[in-house]
Amino acid sequence: MGRRKSSPRRGSRSFNPRRRSNHINGRIQYWPDVADGPQLLGFAGYKAGMTHLFQIEDRKGIPEFGQEVKVAATVLETPPMLICAVRAYRESTEGLKVLSEAWMSEIPQDLNNKLKNSRKPEPALELDAILASKDKISEIRVLAATQPKLSSMEKNTPDLAEIKVGGGNIEQQVGFAKELLGKTVKASEVFKTGEVVDLAGVTRGKGFQGPVKRYGIRILQNKSRKTIRGVAAINPASPRTINPNVPRAGQMGSYHRVEVNKRILLLGSDGERVSPKGGFNRYGLIKSDYILIKGSIQGTPKRMIRIRKAVRKINYPETPPKITYINTEWKKEVIVK
C-alpha cells in the first residue's frame, strides 16, 4: 500500500467561535509599551480601496534587494481626529476601572448628538482632580472622535475611539493629554513613513455559507449519499458528540480580526497622488490625509479601521521606502453577461 495522504486540519481553533462581531468598528484590547516620551499609541481611519505601486526593495537578505518591485497597497483615509476627552483608569481586582474623566468645554454639535448629553464637567476642574489622585492612576487614555465629514463619505456622525497615552510617567501623560484636549491630531503626528503597525477591523460579511466555502473542504463524489457538498463522517459512534473543528455550515465573514505588522509605505495629504481617476469604487476621491499600507487589509470600503503601534515588530527597515510609481488609472468594472 502506498503512503496515506493527509490534509491540514480544517478550521483553526484560534478563530472560534466563528460568529458576527458585536460592533462594526474595530476594537483594541492591548496596547504596547513604549520607551519614548508621552505619545499617542493609535489612530483611526476609513478604508478607501486598493491600488498598486512600484518601489525599490529595501529589505536586505532577499533576492530582489535594490530592485524595483511591484507591490499591492491599501489606501486608508485618515482625517484629523478631535481629542474630546481625557480618561484616567485605576487597577482593580476586576481589571481597569474608570477613575475620572474630563471633557472639552465646547463639544461640536455632530458629536454632541452622538453622545446625547450636552452637559459635561468643566475640563479644568476634572483635570485638577485627575492630577490630585495620580497615585491611584494606572493608565491615561484619550477619547478621540473621527471627522468623516472631511472625507468623501456621506456620513457626518463621528466615531469614537479610545487611545492610550504611552511613555513617560503619569504626570507627564496627564500634561500631554491636557495640551491635546480640544485640539485635532493628524496621523503624521502619531506615525511615520516606513513604520510597522497593527490594524484592527471587521472582515467582509458573507452570510450563512456551507462547509465547502466556509472551510474549503473537498466536494464528495457524485454518487455520495444525501449530499456531495458536506462532510462524509462528522463524528464516531462513541462518544456521541461533534468535535468543534469539524466543518459545519454557519456564519462566514463579519469577524473581528487584527492584522499585525503591516508596513506604512506613505503618509500624505495630497489625495490626487493616490486617488484613481474618478475615485475609488464605492468610496470616491481622497480629500483628506491618507495612509498607504502595504498589502491588503480586512473590511469593505468605508469601514473604520483602528491603527495601533506594532506589538511584535518584525525586521523591516525603519527608513521610508522609495516609491517610483503609484497607479492612478481608472479601473472600469467588467460586467459579465
TORMI-767405 format. One record per residue: residue number from 1; x, y, z of N, C-alpha, C in turn. Coordinates in steps of 0.05 Angstrom, whole numbers, plus 5000, padded with zeros to 4 digits. Layout:
N
PT zaro   nu   nv   nw  cau  cav  caw   cu   cv   cw
PT  NUM    X    Y    Z    X    Y    Z    X    Y    Z
...
This chain:
337
PT zaro   nu   nv   nw  cau  cav  caw   cu   cv   cw
PT    1 5017 4976 5000 5000 5000 5000 5017 5025 5000
PT    2 5008 5045 4986 5023 5070 4986 5018 5085 5012
PT    3 5034 5105 5016 5031 5122 5040 5005 5137 5039
PT    4 4991 5137 5061 4966 5151 5063 4970 5181 5062
PT    5 4955 5195 5045 4957 5224 5043 4939 5237 5064
PT    6 4948 5259 5075 4932 5273 5095 4932 5302 5088
PT    7 4911 5316 5097 4908 5344 5092 4910 5359 5118
PT    8 4916 5385 5117 4918 5400 5142 4892 5402 5156
PT    9 4893 5407 5182 4869 5408 5198 4851 5431 5188
PT   10 4825 5426 5186 4807 5446 5176 4795 5462 5200
PT   11 4794 5488 5197 4782 5504 5218 4799 5509 5242
PT   12 4816 5529 5241 4834 5535 5263 4818 5542 5288
PT   13 4826 5530 5311 4813 5536 5336 4819 5564 5346
PT   14 4839 5577 5334 4846 5604 5342 4824 5624 5337
PT   15 4806 5618 5318 4786 5637 5310 4758 5629 5319
PT   16 4756 5609 5336 4730 5602 5346 4721 5620 5369
PT   17 4695 5626 5372 4673 5617 5355 4671 5635 5330
PT   18 4664 5624 5308 4661 5639 5283 4634 5652 5282
PT   19 4632 5675 5294 4606 5689 5296 4610 5718 5288
PT   20 4588 5732 5284 4590 5760 5276 4601 5777 5299
PT   21 4616 5798 5291 4626 5816 5311 4604 5832 5323
PT   22 4607 5839 5349 4586 5854 5363 4584 5883 5352
PT   23 4606 5893 5342 4606 5921 5332 4621 5922 5306
PT   24 4612 5939 5288 4624 5940 5261 4652 5953 5261
PT   25 4658 5969 5282 4684 5982 5284 4704 5964 5298
PT   26 4729 5966 5292 4750 5950 5305 4754 5959 5334
PT   27 4764 5940 5350 4769 5946 5378 4798 5936 5385
PT   28 4810 5950 5404 4837 5943 5412 4837 5937 5442
PT   29 4846 5913 5449 4845 5904 5477 4872 5905 5490
PT   30 4893 5910 5475 4920 5910 5486 4936 5932 5473
PT   31 4951 5947 5489 4968 5969 5479 4997 5962 5486
PT   32 5016 5968 5468 5044 5961 5473 5057 5982 5492
PT   33 5079 5975 5503 5095 5993 5520 5116 6006 5503
PT   34 5119 6033 5506 5139 6048 5491 5157 6062 5510
PT   35 5182 6067 5501 5202 6080 5519 5202 6110 5515
PT   36 5196 6119 5490 5198 6148 5485 5176 6163 5500
PT   37 5181 6189 5504 5163 6207 5520 5134 6204 5514
PT   38 5116 6217 5528 5087 6213 5524 5079 6217 5495
PT   39 5063 6198 5485 5054 6199 5457 5029 6182 5454
PT   40 5014 6187 5433 4990 6171 5427 4999 6145 5414
PT   41 4986 6123 5421 4994 6097 5411 4975 6087 5389
PT   42 4957 6103 5380 4939 6094 5359 4925 6116 5344
PT   43 4909 6108 5324 4894 6127 5307 4872 6111 5295
PT   44 4856 6123 5278 4833 6110 5264 4830 6123 5237
PT   45 4821 6106 5218 4816 6116 5191 4795 6099 5177
PT   46 4789 6106 5152 4769 6092 5137 4781 6080 5112
PT   47 4775 6055 5106 4786 6042 5083 4773 6053 5058
PT   48 4790 6061 5039 4781 6072 5013 4782 6051 4991
PT   49 4804 6037 4988 4806 6017 4967 4835 6009 4964
PT   50 4841 5994 4942 4868 5984 4937 4879 5995 4911
PT   51 4905 5995 4909 4919 6003 4885 4945 5987 4884
PT   52 4962 5993 4865 4988 5981 4864 5009 6002 4858
PT   53 5034 5996 4865 5056 6015 4862 5081 6000 4856
PT   54 5102 6015 4849 5129 6004 4846 5147 6018 4866
PT   55 5163 6002 4879 5182 6012 4899 5209 5998 4897
PT   56 5229 6011 4908 5255 5999 4909 5256 5981 4934
PT   57 5261 5955 4930 5261 5937 4952 5285 5943 4971
PT   58 5278 5949 4996 5299 5957 5015 5304 5937 5037
PT   59 5293 5913 5035 5297 5892 5055 5322 5876 5047
PT   60 5342 5877 5064 5367 5862 5058 5362 5832 5063
PT   61 5376 5816 5047 5374 5787 5051 5354 5773 5033
PT   62 5340 5788 5016 5322 5775 4997 5332 5780 4969
PT   63 5325 5762 4950 5338 5764 4923 5332 5790 4909
PT   64 5309 5803 4914 5302 5828 4899 5313 5853 4912
PT   65 5331 5851 4931 5342 5875 4945 5354 5894 4925
PT   66 5345 5920 4926 5356 5940 4909 5342 5942 4882
PT   67 5323 5924 4876 5309 5924 4850 5282 5937 4853
PT   68 5271 5944 4830 5244 5956 4830 5223 5933 4830
PT   69 5205 5932 4849 5186 5911 4851 5158 5923 4852
PT   70 5138 5906 4843 5110 5914 4844 5098 5905 4870
PT   71 5083 5923 4883 5071 5918 4909 5042 5927 4908
PT   72 5025 5910 4919 4997 5917 4924 4995 5933 4949
PT   73 4977 5953 4950 4975 5971 4973 4946 5979 4977
PT   74 4939 5985 5002 4913 5994 5010 4914 6023 5020
PT   75 4894 6038 5012 4893 6067 5019 4873 6070 5042
PT   76 4882 6082 5064 4864 6089 5086 4863 6119 5088
PT   77 4838 6130 5087 4835 6159 5091 4833 6165 5120
PT   78 4851 6182 5130 4853 6187 5159 4849 6217 5164
PT   79 4825 6228 5165 4821 6256 5172 4831 6261 5200
PT   80 4839 6286 5206 4848 6292 5233 4827 6284 5254
PT   81 4836 6274 5277 4818 6266 5298 4817 6287 5320
PT   82 4793 6291 5331 4789 6311 5352 4791 6298 5379
PT   83 4809 6308 5396 4812 6297 5423 4791 6310 5440
PT   84 4770 6296 5447 4747 6307 5461 4747 6301 5491
PT   85 4763 6283 5501 4762 6276 5529 4788 6263 5538
PT   86 4793 6265 5564 4816 6251 5576 4805 6233 5598
PT   87 4814 6209 5599 4803 6189 5617 4825 6176 5633
PT   88 4822 6174 5660 4841 6161 5677 4830 6135 5687
PT   89 4847 6114 5688 4839 6088 5697 4855 6080 5721
PT   90 4843 6063 5738 4856 6052 5762 4854 6022 5760
PT   91 4873 6009 5774 4873 5980 5775 4854 5970 5796
PT   92 4840 5948 5790 4821 5936 5809 4823 5905 5806
PT   93 4810 5891 5823 4810 5862 5821 4795 5852 5796
PT   94 4779 5869 5784 4764 5862 5761 4775 5875 5735
PT   95 4799 5884 5737 4812 5897 5714 4812 5928 5717
PT   96 4815 5942 5695 4816 5971 5696 4788 5983 5700
PT   97 4786 6003 5717 4761 6017 5722 4766 6047 5719
PT   98 4746 6061 5708 4748 6090 5704 4750 6104 5730
PT   99 4771 6120 5735 4774 6136 5759 4762 6163 5756
PT  100 4768 6176 5733 4757 6203 5728 4761 6209 5699
PT  101 4746 6229 5689 4749 6237 5661 4743 6267 5658
PT  102 4754 6279 5638 4750 6308 5633 4744 6311 5603
PT  103 4722 6326 5597 4713 6331 5570 4720 6359 5562
PT  104 4722 6364 5536 4727 6390 5526 4703 6408 5531
PT  105 4707 6434 5534 4686 6452 5542 4665 6456 5520
PT  106 4673 6458 5495 4654 6463 5473 4655 6439 5455
PT  107 4634 6422 5457 4632 6398 5441 4618 6404 5415
PT  108 4628 6395 5392 4615 6400 5367 4587 6388 5366
PT  109 4569 6400 5350 4542 6391 5350 4538 6362 5341
PT  110 4554 6354 5320 4551 6327 5310 4560 6307 5330
PT  111 4581 6313 5345 4590 6295 5367 4570 6296 5390
PT  112 4559 6319 5396 4540 6322 5418 4515 6305 5413
PT  113 4507 6304 5387 4483 6288 5380 4489 6258 5385
PT  114 4514 6250 5380 4521 6222 5384 4521 6215 5414
PT  115 4531 6234 5430 4533 6229 5459 4506 6232 5473
PT  116 4488 6247 5461 4461 6252 5472 4462 6263 5500
PT  117 4483 6279 5505 4486 6292 5532 4503 6317 5528
PT  118 4491 6340 5531 4506 6365 5526 4519 6376 5552
PT  119 4512 6365 5575 4523 6375 5600 4547 6358 5609
PT  120 4570 6370 5607 4595 6356 5614 4610 6373 5636
PT  121 4625 6360 5653 4640 6375 5673 4660 6394 5661
PT  122 4668 6414 5677 4688 6433 5668 4715 6419 5665
PT  123 4729 6421 5643 4754 6406 5640 4776 6414 5660
PT  124 4778 6440 5667 4799 6448 5685 4795 6435 5712
PT  125 4771 6434 5722 4766 6422 5749 4771 6392 5748
PT  126 4763 6379 5727 4767 6350 5725 4796 6343 5722
PT  127 4811 6358 5707 4840 6353 5704 4855 6357 5730
PT  128 4847 6377 5745 4859 6381 5772 4853 6357 5790
PT  129 4828 6346 5788 4821 6323 5804 4838 6299 5795
PT  130 4843 6296 5769 4860 6273 5760 4888 6276 5771
PT  131 4899 6300 5770 4926 6303 5780 4928 6299 5810
PT  132 4906 6306 5824 4906 6303 5854 4907 6274 5861
PT  133 4896 6256 5845 4895 6228 5851 4914 6212 5833
PT  134 4937 6223 5826 4955 6210 5807 4967 6184 5819
PT  135 4967 6182 5846 4978 6157 5858 4961 6133 5852
PT  136 4935 6138 5846 4916 6116 5841 4914 6109 5811
PT  137 4925 6126 5794 4922 6123 5766 4940 6101 5755
PT  138 4929 6084 5738 4945 6063 5725 4950 6070 5696
PT  139 4930 6081 5682 4933 6088 5654 4919 6114 5648
PT  140 4929 6128 5628 4916 6152 5617 4909 6147 5588
PT  141 4884 6151 5581 4875 6148 5554 4859 6172 5545
PT  142 4857 6176 5519 4841 6198 5509 4819 6187 5491
PT  143 4796 6202 5491 4775 6195 5473 4777 6213 5448
PT  144 4781 6201 5425 4785 6216 5400 4762 6210 5382
PT  145 4752 6231 5369 4729 6229 5350 4739 6233 5322
PT  146 4731 6215 5304 4738 6218 5276 4721 6240 5264
PT  147 4729 6250 5241 4715 6271 5227 4709 6262 5198
PT  148 4689 6244 5195 4683 6234 5168 4673 6255 5149
PT  149 4663 6278 5159 4653 6299 5142 4676 6311 5125
PT  150 4701 6307 5134 4724 6317 5118 4732 6298 5096
PT  151 4720 6274 5096 4727 6254 5076 4706 6253 5054
PT  152 4707 6233 5037 4688 6230 5015 4663 6215 5023
PT  153 4661 6206 5047 4638 6191 5056 4614 6209 5061
PT  154 4590 6196 5059 4566 6212 5063 4560 6217 5092
PT  155 4570 6201 5110 4564 6204 5138 4577 6228 5150
PT  156 4563 6240 5170 4573 6263 5185 4577 6256 5215
PT  157 4565 6234 5224 4567 6227 5252 4594 6215 5257
PT  158 4609 6226 5276 4636 6216 5282 4636 6190 5297
PT  159 4657 6175 5295 4661 6151 5311 4681 6157 5333
PT  160 4676 6146 5357 4694 6150 5380 4713 6127 5382
PT  161 4738 6133 5389 4759 6113 5392 4775 6121 5417
PT  162 4780 6101 5434 4796 6106 5458 4825 6098 5452
PT  163 4843 6117 5457 4872 6114 5450 4888 6118 5476
PT  164 4906 6099 5480 4923 6101 5504 4946 6121 5500
PT  165 4954 6135 5521 4977 6152 5521 5000 6136 5533
PT  166 5021 6131 5518 5043 6115 5528 5069 6131 5531
PT  167 5088 6121 5546 5114 6134 5551 5113 6154 5573
PT  168 5135 6158 5587 5137 6177 5609 5122 6167 5633
PT  169 5120 6185 5654 5105 6178 5678 5076 6189 5676
PT  170 5061 6183 5697 5033 6191 5697 5030 6221 5695
PT  171 5046 6236 5710 5044 6265 5710 5050 6277 5682
PT  172 5070 6265 5668 5076 6274 5641 5053 6267 5622
PT  173 5042 6244 5625 5020 6235 5608 4995 6253 5611
PT  174 4989 6260 5636 4966 6278 5641 4971 6306 5628
PT  175 4996 6316 5631 5003 6342 5619 5001 6340 5589
PT  176 5010 6318 5577 5009 6314 5548 4980 6313 5538
PT  177 4963 6298 5553 4935 6297 5545 4921 6323 5549
PT  178 4929 6339 5570 4916 6365 5575 4921 6384 5552
PT  179 4945 6383 5540 4952 6400 5517 4936 6392 5492
PT  180 4929 6367 5489 4915 6357 5466 4885 6361 5468
PT  181 4874 6364 5492 4845 6366 5496 4833 6389 5481
PT  182 4813 6382 5464 4800 6403 5448 4814 6409 5422
PT  183 4837 6396 5416 4851 6401 5391 4850 6376 5373
PT  184 4858 6380 5348 4858 6358 5328 4887 6347 5325
PT  185 4888 6322 5319 4914 6308 5315 4914 6294 5288
PT  186 4936 6297 5274 4939 6284 5248 4953 6257 5250
PT  187 4949 6240 5230 4962 6214 5231 4992 6216 5229
PT  188 5002 6237 5214 5030 6241 5212 5044 6249 5238
PT  189 5028 6258 5258 5038 6264 5284 5041 6240 5302
PT  190 5028 6218 5294 5028 6193 5310 5047 6173 5298
PT  191 5046 6170 5271 5062 6150 5257 5081 6164 5238
PT  192 5100 6148 5227 5119 6158 5207 5121 6138 5185
PT  193 5129 6147 5162 5132 6130 5138 5153 6109 5143
PT  194 5146 6084 5135 5164 6062 5139 5159 6046 5165
PT  195 5142 6057 5183 5136 6044 5208 5118 6020 5204
PT  196 5120 6001 5222 5103 5977 5222 5081 5981 5243
PT  197 5056 5976 5235 5033 5980 5253 5015 5955 5253
PT  198 4996 5954 5272 4976 5934 5273 4949 5946 5266
PT  199 4932 5931 5252 4906 5941 5243 4883 5924 5254
PT  200 4863 5936 5267 4841 5921 5278 4815 5930 5263
PT  201 4800 5911 5254 4775 5917 5240 4758 5892 5236
PT  202 4736 5895 5223 4717 5873 5218 4717 5866 5189
PT  203 4719 5840 5184 4721 5830 5156 4695 5833 5141
PT  204 4696 5828 5115 4673 5829 5098 4654 5806 5105
PT  205 4629 5812 5108 4609 5792 5115 4599 5777 5090
PT  206 4596 5751 5092 4587 5734 5070 4562 5718 5077
PT  207 4550 5723 5101 4525 5710 5108 4529 5681 5115
PT  208 4507 5666 5113 4506 5637 5120 4516 5621 5097
PT  209 4538 5606 5101 4550 5591 5080 4554 5562 5088
PT  210 4557 5544 5069 4562 5516 5074 4590 5510 5080
PT  211 4596 5484 5087 4624 5477 5095 4644 5478 5073
PT  212 4635 5476 5047 4655 5476 5025 4667 5504 5023
PT  213 4650 5524 5023 4660 5552 5020 4671 5562 5047
PT  214 4660 5553 5069 4668 5563 5095 4695 5552 5104
PT  215 4699 5527 5098 4724 5514 5108 4742 5504 5085
PT  216 4732 5504 5061 4749 5495 5038 4752 5465 5036
PT  217 4733 5449 5045 4735 5421 5043 4729 5412 5014
PT  218 4736 5387 5008 4732 5377 4980 4703 5369 4977
PT  219 4694 5370 4951 4668 5361 4944 4668 5331 4940
PT  220 4649 5316 4952 4648 5287 4950 4640 5278 4922
PT  221 4644 5252 4917 4637 5241 4891 4607 5244 4886
PT  222 4599 5243 4860 4572 5248 4853 4552 5226 4862
PT  223 4562 5202 4870 4545 5181 4879 4543 5180 4909
PT  224 4553 5201 4923 4552 5201 4952 4523 5202 4961
PT  225 4518 5192 4985 4491 5191 4996 4483 5218 5007
PT  226 4459 5227 5000 4446 5251 5010 4459 5277 4999
PT  227 4485 5280 5002 4497 5306 4994 4525 5302 4984
PT  228 4535 5320 4968 4563 5320 4959 4578 5344 4970
PT  229 4564 5365 4978 4577 5389 4990 4575 5388 5020
PT  230 4582 5366 5032 4581 5363 5060 4604 5346 5070
PT  231 4604 5340 5096 4625 5324 5109 4616 5295 5109
PT  232 4634 5277 5101 4627 5249 5099 4621 5237 5127
PT  233 4639 5240 5145 4635 5230 5173 4641 5252 5192
PT  234 4621 5260 5208 4625 5283 5226 4634 5275 5253
PT  235 4628 5249 5262 4637 5241 5288 4635 5210 5290
PT  236 4650 5198 5309 4648 5169 5313 4623 5162 5327
PT  237 4618 5136 5329 4594 5126 5342 4595 5132 5372
PT  238 4619 5132 5383 4622 5137 5412 4648 5153 5416
PT  239 4648 5174 5430 4626 5187 5444 4607 5202 5424
PT  240 4582 5204 5431 4562 5216 5413 4564 5247 5416
PT  241 4584 5258 5404 4588 5287 5404 4603 5295 5379
PT  242 4599 5320 5371 4612 5331 5347 4636 5347 5356
PT  243 4659 5341 5345 4684 5355 5351 4681 5384 5342
PT  244 4691 5404 5357 4688 5432 5349 4702 5439 5322
PT  245 4722 5423 5315 4736 5430 5290 4726 5416 5265
PT  246 4703 5403 5268 4690 5390 5244 4676 5412 5228
PT  247 4682 5414 5202 4670 5435 5185 4639 5432 5185
PT  248 4626 5454 5192 4596 5455 5191 4588 5481 5179
PT  249 4563 5482 5169 4552 5506 5158 4547 5527 5179
PT  250 4549 5552 5172 4544 5574 5191 4552 5601 5180
PT  251 4554 5620 5198 4562 5647 5191 4590 5648 5180
PT  252 4594 5663 5158 4620 5666 5146 4626 5696 5143
PT  253 4648 5705 5152 4655 5733 5150 4642 5750 5172
PT  254 4647 5776 5171 4639 5795 5191 4652 5788 5218
PT  255 4677 5778 5217 4692 5771 5241 4710 5795 5248
PT  256 4716 5797 5274 4735 5817 5282 4763 5804 5280
PT  257 4781 5818 5267 4808 5808 5263 4828 5830 5267
PT  258 4852 5823 5275 4874 5842 5279 4897 5834 5261
PT  259 4903 5850 5241 4926 5845 5223 4951 5858 5236
PT  260 4972 5842 5239 4996 5851 5253 5018 5856 5232
PT  261 5035 5875 5239 5060 5881 5224 5054 5888 5195
PT  262 5037 5909 5191 5032 5920 5165 5048 5946 5162
PT  263 5063 5947 5141 5082 5970 5137 5068 5994 5124
PT  264 5074 6018 5135 5065 6043 5123 5084 6051 5101
PT  265 5074 6051 5077 5091 6059 5054 5091 6089 5049
PT  266 5069 6102 5056 5068 6131 5050 5048 6144 5069
PT  267 5055 6168 5078 5037 6186 5093 5035 6212 5077
PT  268 5010 6222 5073 5008 6246 5058 4981 6259 5061
PT  269 4978 6282 5048 4953 6297 5048 4944 6305 5020
PT  270 4961 6299 5000 4953 6305 4972 4939 6280 4960
PT  271 4913 6280 4962 4898 6257 4953 4900 6250 4924
PT  272 4907 6270 4907 4909 6264 4879 4932 6245 4872
PT  273 4951 6242 4891 4974 6224 4886 4966 6195 4887
PT  274 4945 6189 4902 4937 6160 4906 4910 6154 4896
PT  275 4893 6175 4890 4866 6170 4881 4865 6164 4851
PT  276 4851 6143 4842 4848 6138 4814 4830 6158 4801
PT  277 4831 6161 4775 4813 6180 4761 4784 6172 4765
PT  278 4768 6190 4776 4741 6184 4783 4737 6173 4811
PT  279 4758 6168 4825 4756 6159 4853 4755 6129 4855
PT  280 4757 6120 4880 4756 6091 4886 4727 6082 4883
PT  281 4723 6057 4874 4696 6046 4872 4684 6045 4899
PT  282 4658 6054 4901 4643 6054 4926 4655 6071 4948
PT  283 4673 6089 4941 4684 6107 4961 4686 6136 4950
PT  284 4702 6139 4929 4705 6166 4918 4734 6175 4919
PT  285 4738 6201 4918 4765 6213 4918 4775 6216 4947
PT  286 4801 6216 4950 4814 6222 4976 4815 6252 4979
PT  287 4801 6263 4999 4801 6292 5003 4817 6301 5027
PT  288 4825 6282 5045 4839 6290 5069 4866 6275 5071
PT  289 4877 6272 5094 4902 6258 5098 4897 6228 5092
PT  290 4918 6214 5086 4916 6186 5079 4941 6171 5088
PT  291 4937 6144 5091 4959 6126 5097 4959 6104 5076
PT  292 4982 6098 5064 4985 6077 5045 4997 6053 5059
PT  293 4982 6031 5060 4990 6007 5075 4998 5986 5055
PT  294 5020 5972 5060 5029 5951 5042 5011 5926 5045
PT  295 5001 5916 5023 4985 5892 5023 4955 5899 5027
PT  296 4939 5878 5030 4911 5881 5034 4904 5880 5064
PT  297 4881 5891 5071 4872 5891 5098 4842 5883 5098
PT  298 4832 5877 5122 4805 5867 5125 4785 5890 5121
PT  299 4760 5882 5115 4738 5901 5113 4731 5910 5085
PT  300 4708 5923 5083 4698 5934 5058 4705 5964 5057
PT  301 4702 5976 5034 4705 6005 5032 4687 6020 5052
PT  302 4696 6042 5063 4682 6059 5082 4682 6047 5110
PT  303 4695 6025 5115 4695 6013 5141 4717 6025 5158
PT  304 4711 6030 5184 4731 6042 5202 4751 6021 5210
PT  305 4777 6029 5209 4799 6012 5216 4815 6025 5238
PT  306 4820 6011 5260 4836 6021 5282 4865 6015 5277
PT  307 4883 6034 5281 4911 6031 5276 4926 6034 5303
PT  308 4945 6015 5308 4959 6014 5334 4989 6011 5329
PT  309 5005 6022 5347 5033 6016 5346 5038 5986 5347
PT  310 5057 5976 5332 5062 5947 5330 5070 5936 5357
PT  311 5058 5913 5364 5064 5899 5389 5089 5881 5385
PT  312 5089 5865 5364 5112 5848 5358 5124 5856 5331
PT  313 5143 5873 5332 5155 5884 5308 5172 5863 5294
PT  314 5172 5864 5267 5189 5847 5251 5211 5864 5240
PT  315 5231 5851 5227 5255 5865 5219 5250 5879 5192
PT  316 5236 5901 5193 5232 5919 5170 5251 5943 5173
PT  317 5261 5953 5151 5277 5978 5153 5260 6001 5163
PT  318 5271 6017 5181 5256 6040 5192 5257 6064 5174
PT  319 5273 6064 5153 5274 6086 5135 5251 6085 5115
PT  320 5241 6108 5106 5219 6108 5087 5226 6094 5061
PT  321 5209 6078 5050 5215 6064 5025 5214 6084 5001
PT  322 5229 6078 4981 5230 6095 4957 5209 6085 4937
PT  323 5188 6102 4933 5167 6095 4914 5171 6109 4888
PT  324 5171 6094 4866 5177 6105 4840 5151 6110 4824
PT  325 5129 6095 4830 5105 6099 4814 5081 6089 4831
PT  326 5059 6104 4830 5034 6096 4842 5012 6097 4821
PT  327 4998 6075 4817 4978 6073 4796 4954 6090 4804
PT  328 4945 6107 4785 4921 6124 4788 4903 6121 4764
PT  329 4906 6100 4749 4889 6096 4725 4862 6086 4734
PT  330 4842 6094 4719 4814 6086 4725 4811 6056 4717
PT  331 4800 6041 4737 4795 6013 4732 4765 6009 4729
PT  332 4757 6004 4704 4728 6001 4699 4720 5973 4706
PT  333 4697 5972 4720 4686 5945 4728 4675 5931 4703
PT  334 4684 5906 4700 4675 5890 4678 4650 5874 4686
PT  335 4629 5877 4671 4604 5864 4676 4601 5840 4657
PT  336 4600 5816 4668 4599 5792 4651 4569 5786 4646
PT  337 4562 5784 4621 4534 5779 4614 4528 5748 4614
